[in-house]
Amino acid sequence: MSLYISLSERLKTQHLTIEQLVANISNDKLTKLSAPGKWSALDNIAHLARYQKIFIARIHLILNKDTPVFDRYNGDLDPDFTPFRLMPLAELLDIINTDRTTIVNQLSGLNEIELSRIGVHPKYGRLTILKWAEFLVLHEAHHLFTIFQLVNGTE
C-alpha cells in the first residue's frame, strides 16, 4: 500500500484548479450567495482552506493514537471557520498551497504500515490514512464543482 499515482497527482495539483476557476471573477460574484443559508464561492474556498488544517490534525492523530474516532466536520458549526470566511482570496490561496505542500510531504513520507493506520469517520467507518487522503481530494473535487457552478451561473 502506497500513494498510488492518481492520488499522488491529485494531491499535488487538484487544488491549483481553484485559482483557474476564479481568475478574472469579481469579488461581488465570489461573495454572492446563491440562496439564503448557502455558501458563496469564496466561502467554499475558505472551507477548503480550513478543512486542510482539520485533515492535517486528523492524520497526526491517526498516526499517534490507536483508531481515533472523529465527528463529522461541519464548517457552519466550527467557530474557527469564521476567520477563514473573512480572509481575502489571495490569503486563502496561500494557505491552501502551503498546507497542501505540508499534506503531500507528510503523506509521501509515510511507510506502508503508517498508511494503513485507521481513523474512524462517522459515515464511512474505518478508513486507512490512504482512504482519508482519497476522501480529501474527492471532498475537494465536490467543492471545486460547486465553485465552478457559482462563478459561471447566470442570474
Buried (B, 14 or more C-beta within 10 A) or exposed (E): EEBEEEBBEBBBEBBEBBBEBBEEBEEEBBEBEBEEEEBBBBBBBBBBBBBBBBBBEBBEEBBEEEEBEBEEBEBEEBEEBEEBBEBEBEEBBEBBBEBBEBBBEBBEEBEEEBBEBBBEBEEEEEBBBBBBBBBBBEBBEEBBEBBBEBBEEEE
